Amino acid sequence: MENILDNSDIVMSLLVGVSFFSLLLAVFAFMRRPKGAEGDSELLAQQLVELGRAHSELAGRLAQMDENQNRAQHAVSERLQTQERAITKTLDERLSLFSHRMGEGLLEQTKSTAKQMSTLAERLAVIDTAQKNIMDLSQQMVSLQDILSNKQTRGAFGEVQLEMLVTNALPPSAYSFQATLSNTKRVDCLLQLPNPPGSICIDSKFPLESYNALQAAQTDQDKVLATRTFKADVLKHIKDISEKYILAGETAESALMFLPSESIYAELHANFTDVVEKSYKAKVWIVSPTTLMATLNTVRAVLKDARMREEAGRIQKEVMMLLEDVDRLDKRVENLDKHFLQSAKDIRDIQITTGKITKRGERIEEIQLGAHSPAEELATPPNRIESEGAG
């Protein structure tokens, strides 16, 4: 619409320019006319008058066109304002809808974010707890490493583990710790079993230094040296246990060497079978925590069987006494049955006697209330009375 208005302004400007230019041409021609040309001047004047009239008409038309243009411009302005209001309303509605949707989306996003943050906080708390546990475990590992680095504390660690396994598997009467034997040697644990096999000694050994050296060896020379040292340490422990804790007539014919490490036990049985065979010959059985628990379970079964054998005589005696009591009870029940039969007979006799008493009472009542005269009653033969009383 603005282009149409601009085009009409251009047309009006062109028409005004053409009419003004025509008027200038006429004036210029009038000024350049030759002298004595009066007829032409009249004609020119007439043309000027017509041109003026045409200019007036053109001015009127231009005024009308200007008015029409103003009306069209006003209509266009009103239409543009109407469209602007409609567009503004539509934009407001869409903006309000968009704001509402954005608000709901932000609210949902906020809730989701809050939930995720809460979950993240819980996971972080779990991670913090796990990290704390890891730190505690690391400190415990450092403490365990410090304990195992010292020979005395390492021995105490093995003794404590041995004590825990034994106390969890056997009753208190079946063992004793740090027991002193007749040769004044003190054993870590003495299992008190009946003969055979007799009391079994358990001694804890922990050759950790030589085992760590064996694991850390890199060159062949280091491995040979570490293997020799580890084998010598284990064989020395086996010899000490065999000489100190296997006593004829006091202990069993074998003893146990407890290794508180499954890895050392596995290393022995995997790569040092000759050492294990020598321990068998010396009657020293090498056990780990797992195999010791299985051995203790077997010992518990042996103790239970021995206790059952010890109690077998007592149980048999109690059974015999129980049979005597049952026989005595049978006799007393038989006597009680006899008493019950005698009581039944006595009850029947009592019932017969009470029946007779009842009948006699009825006869007495007939005598007192009957229609016979006293003379007739006295005239009753004595034999009849005696015969009735005999029943």
C-alpha positions as CSV (number, residue, x, y, z in Angstrom):
1,M,0.0,0.0,0.0
2,E,2.8,2.4,0.7
3,N,4.2,1.7,-2.8
4,I,0.9,2.8,-4.4
5,L,1.0,6.0,-2.4
6,D,4.5,6.7,-3.5
7,N,3.6,6.1,-7.1
8,S,0.7,8.5,-7.0
9,D,3.0,11.2,-5.5
10,I,5.4,10.6,-8.4
11,V,2.6,10.9,-11.0
12,M,1.3,14.1,-9.5
13,S,4.8,15.6,-9.4
14,L,5.3,14.6,-13.1
15,L,2.0,16.3,-14.1
16,V,2.8,19.4,-12.2
17,G,6.2,19.5,-13.8
18,V,4.8,18.9,-17.3
19,S,2.2,21.7,-16.9
20,F,4.8,24.1,-15.4
21,F,7.2,23.2,-18.2
22,S,4.5,23.8,-20.9
23,L,3.8,27.2,-19.3
24,L,7.4,28.1,-19.4
25,L,7.6,27.1,-23.1
26,A,4.6,29.3,-23.9
27,V,6.1,32.3,-22.0
28,F,9.4,31.7,-23.7
29,A,7.8,31.5,-27.1
30,F,5.8,34.7,-26.4
31,M,9.0,36.6,-25.5
32,R,10.8,35.4,-28.6
33,R,8.1,36.2,-31.1
34,P,9.1,38.8,-33.9
35,K,7.8,42.2,-33.8
36,G,4.6,42.9,-35.7
37,A,3.2,39.5,-35.1
38,E,0.2,40.6,-33.2
39,G,-2.1,37.9,-34.5
40,D,0.2,35.4,-33.2
41,S,0.3,37.1,-29.8
42,E,-3.4,36.9,-29.6
43,L,-3.2,33.3,-30.5
44,L,-0.5,32.9,-27.9
45,A,-2.6,34.7,-25.3
46,Q,-5.5,32.6,-26.1
47,Q,-3.3,29.5,-25.7
48,L,-2.0,30.9,-22.4
49,V,-5.6,31.3,-21.2
50,E,-6.4,27.8,-22.3
51,L,-3.2,26.6,-20.7
52,G,-4.1,28.4,-17.5
53,R,-7.6,26.9,-17.6
54,A,-6.0,23.5,-18.1
55,H,-3.6,24.2,-15.3
56,S,-6.5,25.1,-13.1
57,E,-8.3,21.9,-14.0
58,L,-5.1,20.1,-13.5
59,A,-4.7,21.7,-10.1
60,G,-8.3,20.7,-9.2
61,R,-7.7,17.2,-10.3
62,L,-4.5,17.3,-8.3
63,A,-6.4,18.5,-5.3
64,Q,-9.0,15.8,-5.8
65,M,-6.2,13.2,-6.2
66,D,-4.6,14.6,-3.1
67,E,-7.9,14.2,-1.2
68,N,-8.3,10.7,-2.5
69,Q,-4.8,10.0,-1.6
70,N,-5.4,11.3,1.9
71,R,-8.5,9.1,2.2
72,A,-6.7,6.1,0.9
73,Q,-3.8,6.8,3.2
74,H,-6.3,7.2,6.1
75,A,-7.9,3.9,5.2
76,V,-4.6,2.2,4.8
77,S,-3.5,3.7,8.2
78,E,-6.7,2.4,9.8
79,R,-6.2,-1.0,8.2
80,L,-2.6,-1.1,9.3
81,Q,-3.6,-0.2,12.8
82,T,-6.3,-2.9,12.8
83,Q,-3.7,-5.4,11.5
84,E,-1.2,-4.2,14.0
85,R,-3.7,-4.6,16.9
86,A,-4.5,-8.1,15.6
87,I,-0.9,-9.0,15.2
88,T,-0.2,-7.5,18.7
89,K,-3.0,-9.5,20.2
90,T,-1.8,-12.7,18.4
91,L,1.7,-12.1,19.5
92,D,0.6,-11.4,23.1
93,E,-1.5,-14.7,23.1
94,R,1.4,-16.7,21.6
95,L,3.8,-15.0,24.0
96,S,1.6,-15.8,27.0
97,L,1.2,-19.4,25.8
98,F,5.0,-19.6,25.2
99,S,5.6,-18.2,28.6
100,H,3.2,-20.7,30.2
101,R,4.9,-23.6,28.4
102,M,8.3,-22.2,29.3
103,G,7.2,-21.9,32.9
104,E,5.9,-25.5,33.0
105,G,9.0,-26.7,31.2
106,L,11.3,-24.9,33.6
107,L,9.2,-26.2,36.6
108,E,9.6,-29.8,35.3
109,Q,13.2,-29.2,34.6
110,T,13.7,-27.8,38.1
111,K,12.0,-30.8,39.6
112,S,14.0,-33.2,37.5
113,T,17.2,-31.3,38.3
114,A,16.4,-31.3,42.0
115,K,15.7,-35.1,41.9
116,Q,18.9,-35.7,40.0
117,M,20.8,-33.5,42.5
118,S,19.3,-35.4,45.4
119,T,20.3,-38.7,43.7
120,L,23.7,-37.3,43.0
121,A,24.0,-36.2,46.7
122,E,23.1,-39.7,47.8
123,R,25.6,-41.2,45.5
124,L,28.2,-38.8,46.6
125,A,27.4,-39.7,50.2
126,V,27.8,-43.4,49.3
127,I,31.0,-42.6,47.5
128,D,32.3,-40.6,50.5
129,T,31.4,-43.6,52.8
130,A,33.2,-46.0,50.4
131,Q,36.2,-43.7,50.2
132,K,36.2,-43.4,53.9
133,N,36.1,-47.2,54.2
134,I,38.9,-47.5,51.6
135,M,40.9,-45.0,53.6
136,D,40.3,-47.0,56.8
137,L,41.1,-50.2,54.9
138,S,44.3,-48.6,53.6
139,Q,45.3,-47.6,57.1
140,Q,44.5,-51.2,58.3
141,M,46.6,-52.6,55.5
142,V,49.4,-50.3,56.5
143,S,49.0,-51.4,60.1
144,L,48.8,-55.1,59.0
145,Q,52.0,-54.5,57.0
146,D,53.7,-53.0,60.0
147,I,52.5,-56.0,62.1
148,L,53.7,-58.5,59.6
149,S,57.1,-56.8,59.1
150,N,58.0,-57.6,62.8
151,K,58.7,-61.2,63.6
152,Q,57.2,-61.2,67.0
153,T,54.0,-59.4,66.0
154,R,53.8,-61.7,63.0
155,G,53.9,-64.7,65.3
156,A,51.2,-63.1,67.5
157,F,49.1,-62.6,64.4
158,G,49.3,-66.3,63.6
159,E,48.5,-67.3,67.2
160,V,45.4,-65.0,67.3
161,Q,44.1,-66.4,64.0
162,L,44.7,-70.0,65.3
163,E,42.9,-69.2,68.5
164,M,39.9,-67.8,66.6
165,L,39.6,-70.8,64.4
166,V,39.8,-73.3,67.3
167,T,37.4,-71.5,69.6
168,N,34.8,-71.2,66.8
169,A,35.0,-74.9,66.0
170,L,35.5,-76.8,69.3
171,P,34.0,-76.7,72.8
172,P,36.2,-75.2,75.5
173,S,36.9,-78.6,77.1
174,A,38.6,-79.9,73.9
175,Y,41.6,-77.5,73.8
176,S,44.0,-75.4,75.7
177,F,46.3,-72.6,74.5
178,Q,49.9,-72.1,75.5
179,A,49.9,-75.5,77.2
180,T,53.2,-76.6,78.8
181,L,54.3,-80.2,78.0
182,S,56.4,-82.6,80.1
183,N,59.6,-81.4,78.3
184,T,58.9,-77.8,79.4
185,K,58.0,-76.8,75.9
186,R,55.0,-74.5,75.4
187,V,52.8,-75.2,72.4
188,D,50.4,-72.7,70.9
189,C,47.4,-75.0,71.0
190,L,46.8,-78.5,72.5
191,L,43.8,-80.5,71.2
192,Q,42.8,-82.8,74.1
193,L,41.5,-86.0,72.3
194,P,40.9,-89.4,73.7
195,N,43.3,-92.3,73.0
196,P,43.7,-93.1,70.2
197,P,45.0,-90.8,68.8
198,G,45.7,-88.7,71.9
199,S,46.4,-85.0,72.3
200,I,47.5,-83.2,69.2
201,C,49.8,-80.2,69.2
202,I,49.3,-77.3,66.8
203,D,52.1,-74.7,66.4
204,S,51.8,-71.6,64.3
205,K,54.6,-70.7,61.9
206,F,54.8,-67.8,59.4
207,P,57.8,-67.7,57.1
208,L,56.7,-64.5,55.5
209,E,60.1,-62.9,54.9
210,S,61.5,-65.7,52.8
211,Y,58.2,-66.0,50.9
212,N,58.2,-62.3,50.0
213,A,61.8,-62.6,48.9
214,L,60.8,-65.6,46.7
215,Q,58.0,-63.6,45.2
216,A,60.1,-60.5,44.6
217,A,63.0,-62.4,42.9
218,Q,63.6,-61.2,39.4
219,T,66.8,-62.9,38.2
220,D,67.4,-66.7,38.1
221,Q,70.2,-66.3,40.7
222,D,67.8,-64.4,43.1
223,K,65.1,-67.1,42.6
224,V,67.5,-69.9,43.4
225,L,68.7,-68.2,46.5
226,A,65.2,-67.3,47.6
227,T,64.0,-70.8,46.9
228,R,66.8,-72.3,49.0
229,T,66.1,-69.9,51.9
230,F,62.3,-70.5,51.9
231,K,62.8,-74.3,51.8
232,A,65.3,-74.1,54.6
233,D,63.0,-72.0,56.8
234,V,60.0,-74.4,56.3
235,L,62.1,-77.5,56.9
236,K,63.5,-76.0,60.1
237,H,60.0,-75.3,61.4
238,I,59.0,-78.9,60.6
239,K,62.0,-80.3,62.5
240,D,61.3,-78.1,65.5
241,I,57.7,-79.2,65.7
242,S,58.6,-82.8,65.3
243,E,61.2,-82.7,68.1
244,K,59.3,-80.5,70.5
245,Y,55.6,-81.5,70.2
246,I,55.6,-85.2,69.4
247,L,56.1,-87.0,72.7
248,A,55.5,-90.8,73.1
249,G,52.9,-91.6,75.6
250,E,51.9,-88.0,76.1
251,T,50.8,-86.7,72.7
252,A,49.6,-88.2,69.4
253,E,52.1,-89.6,67.0
254,S,51.7,-86.5,64.7
255,A,51.4,-82.7,65.1
256,L,50.1,-79.8,63.0
257,M,52.0,-76.8,61.6
258,F,49.6,-73.9,61.1
259,L,50.4,-71.5,58.3
260,P,48.1,-68.4,58.6
261,S,48.5,-67.6,54.9
262,E,46.7,-69.5,52.1
263,S,49.2,-68.2,49.5
264,I,52.2,-69.7,51.3
265,Y,50.3,-73.0,51.7
266,A,49.5,-73.0,48.0
267,E,53.1,-72.2,47.1
268,L,54.3,-75.2,49.2
269,H,52.0,-77.7,47.6
270,A,52.5,-76.3,44.1
271,N,56.3,-75.8,43.9
272,F,57.8,-77.5,47.0
273,T,56.3,-81.0,47.0
274,D,59.6,-82.4,48.3
275,V,59.2,-80.3,51.4
276,V,55.6,-81.5,51.9
277,E,56.7,-85.1,51.5
278,K,59.4,-84.6,54.2
279,S,56.7,-83.1,56.5
280,Y,54.7,-86.3,56.0
281,K,57.7,-88.4,56.9
282,A,58.3,-86.3,60.0
283,K,54.5,-86.7,60.9
284,V,54.0,-83.0,60.8
285,W,50.9,-82.1,58.8
286,I,51.0,-78.6,57.3
287,V,47.6,-76.9,57.4
288,S,46.2,-73.5,56.3
289,P,43.2,-71.7,57.8
290,T,40.8,-73.5,55.4
291,T,42.3,-77.0,55.9
292,L,42.6,-76.4,59.6
293,M,38.9,-75.7,59.8
294,A,38.1,-79.0,58.0
295,T,40.5,-80.8,60.4
296,L,38.8,-79.2,63.4
297,N,35.4,-80.3,62.1
298,T,36.8,-83.9,62.0
299,V,38.1,-83.5,65.5
300,R,34.7,-82.3,66.7
301,A,33.1,-85.5,65.1
302,V,35.7,-87.7,66.9
303,L,35.0,-86.0,70.2
304,K,31.3,-86.5,69.7
305,D,31.8,-90.2,68.9
306,A,34.1,-90.6,72.0
307,R,31.5,-88.9,74.2
308,M,28.8,-91.2,72.8
309,R,30.9,-94.3,73.6
310,E,31.6,-93.0,77.1
311,E,27.9,-92.5,77.7
312,A,26.8,-95.8,76.1
313,G,27.2,-97.8,79.4
314,R,25.3,-95.1,81.4
315,I,22.6,-95.1,78.8
316,Q,22.3,-98.9,78.9
317,K,22.1,-98.8,82.7
318,E,19.4,-96.2,82.6
319,V,17.5,-98.3,80.0
320,M,17.6,-101.4,82.3
321,M,16.4,-99.3,85.2
322,L,13.7,-97.9,83.0
323,L,12.6,-101.5,82.1
324,E,12.4,-102.4,85.8
325,D,10.3,-99.4,86.5
326,V,8.0,-100.4,83.6
327,D,7.6,-104.0,85.0
328,R,6.9,-102.5,88.5
329,L,4.3,-100.2,86.9
330,D,2.7,-103.2,85.2
331,K,2.3,-105.0,88.5
332,R,0.9,-102.0,90.2
333,V,-1.6,-101.5,87.4
334,E,-2.6,-105.2,87.7
335,N,-3.2,-104.7,91.4
336,L,-5.1,-101.6,90.8
337,D,-7.3,-103.5,88.3
338,K,-8.0,-106.1,91.0
339,H,-9.0,-103.4,93.4
340,F,-11.3,-102.0,90.7
341,L,-12.9,-105.4,90.2
342,Q,-13.4,-105.8,94.0
343,S,-14.8,-102.3,94.2
344,A,-17.3,-103.2,91.4
345,K,-18.3,-106.4,93.3
346,D,-18.8,-104.4,96.5
347,I,-20.8,-101.8,94.6
348,R,-23.1,-104.5,93.2
349,D,-23.5,-106.0,96.7
350,I,-24.3,-102.6,98.1
351,Q,-26.9,-102.1,95.3
352,I,-28.6,-105.5,96.2
353,T,-28.7,-104.5,99.9
354,T,-30.1,-101.1,99.2
355,G,-32.8,-102.8,96.9
356,K,-33.8,-105.1,99.8
357,I,-33.9,-102.1,102.2
358,T,-36.1,-100.3,99.8
359,K,-38.5,-103.2,99.4
360,R,-38.7,-103.6,103.2
361,G,-39.5,-100.0,103.5
362,E,-42.3,-100.3,101.0
363,R,-43.7,-103.3,103.0
364,I,-43.5,-101.3,106.2
365,E,-45.4,-98.5,104.5
366,E,-48.1,-100.9,103.3
367,I,-48.3,-102.2,106.9
368,Q,-48.8,-98.8,108.4
369,L,-51.1,-97.4,105.7
370,G,-52.9,-100.6,104.5
371,A,-56.8,-101.2,104.9
372,H,-56.3,-104.3,107.2
373,S,-57.3,-103.9,110.9
374,P,-54.8,-104.4,113.6
375,A,-56.4,-107.7,114.5
376,E,-55.9,-109.0,111.0
377,E,-52.3,-107.9,111.1
378,L,-51.8,-109.8,114.4
379,A,-53.5,-112.8,112.9
380,T,-50.9,-113.1,110.1
381,P,-49.1,-116.3,110.5
382,P,-45.5,-115.9,111.8
383,N,-44.2,-118.3,109.2
384,R,-45.2,-115.9,106.4
385,I,-43.3,-113.1,108.1
386,E,-40.2,-115.2,108.5
387,S,-40.4,-116.4,104.9
388,E,-40.5,-112.9,103.7
389,G,-37.7,-111.8,105.9
390,A,-35.5,-114.6,104.6
391,G,-35.3,-113.0,101.2
